[in-house]
Amino acid sequence: MSPRIDFTDRHEHHPPNVKEYALEKAERLTRFFDGLQRIEIILDQEHGQHSAEILVSATHHMHFVGHATHDSVMASIDKVVDKLERQIVKAKERLRDHRRGEPAREDS
């Protein structure tokens, strides 16, 4: 089941190809965790800086938030997707390790 993807372009500053690029990048997140239910992409531009924010809802009451700002809108999308990939992979590993009943690591 693929998640619902919502796209918001605040102040409508970006061309249509940016929307396609953002949607394509957001769909990549489903490769890391099957339990994604909703992805919300928010793009904005202020003072020459492009900001991208992605909110992800998943099963097990998990929520992920990524925000990035850059001079280029494409770079800000790439940065925020990379941040979310790390968050999702880490959360999935925690969930998997918890279910296996592995003992907690001791930091000595």
N, C-alpha and C positions, 0 to 999 in steps of 0.2 A: 504494500500500500504506500503510495507516494504522499508526502505531506502537502498540505495546502500552502502555497507560496503567495504572500501579499507583497505588493510593491508600492512604495510611496515616494514620490519625487517632490519634495517640498519646494515650493516656488517655481516648479517646472523649468529648471535651468538646463536639464540634460537632454541630449538627442535620443531618439528611440533605440539606437544601437547600444547605448549604455544600459538600457533596461534589459535588453536581450543578454548582454554580457553578465549583468548582475544575476539574472535568473539562472543562467548556465552555471555560474560559479556556486550559487546557493544549492543547486541540485547535486553538486559534488559532495555536499555534506552527508547525503543519504548513504554514501558508500561506507561511512565510518560507523553508523548506528542505524539499525532498522526501525527503531522506536521513535523516530522524529515524526511529530504530528503537524506542526505548523512552523513556518519560517516567515518572518516579516523583515523586509528590506526597506530601510529608510535612507534616502540620499538627500543631501542638502549642500548648498554652496553659500559661503559667507566670507566676505573680505578676501576673495581670491583663493580660499582654501575649500577643498571639497571634503565633506565628511560622509562616512558611510557607517551605518549602524545596522546590525542584524540581531534580531531577537528570535530565539529558537525555543519551542516547547516540545518536550518529549515525554514518553511514558515514564512511570515511576515518579511523577511530579518533579521532573528535572527541567530546569530552565537555564539557558545559556545566553549571554549577552556579549556582543563584541562591538567595539567602536574604534574607528581609525580616521585620522585626518591626514591629508596630503595635498600637494599642489595639483596632482593629477587624479581625476575621478577613478580611473582604472586602477591606479596604484592603491588608492584607499580601499577599493573593493577587495583587491588581492590581499592587503594587509588584514582586513577584518575577517576574511574567510580563513586565512592561516591561523589567526587567533582562535577562531571557533573550532577549527579542526583539532587543535591541541586540547581545548577544553573538552570536546566530545570524546576524544580518544581516552583522555585521562579519566573521565567519569565512567566510561564503559569498562575500563580496566578495574576501577574501584568496585563497580557493580559485580563484575565477574569474579574478582578475588573474594569479595564478601560472600558470594554464594558458594564458593568452594570451601569456605571455612578455614582459609589459610590463617595462621596466627599473625598477629600484628607485628610489624617490624620493630625491633628495639634499636633506638639510636643511642649508642653508648660512646 
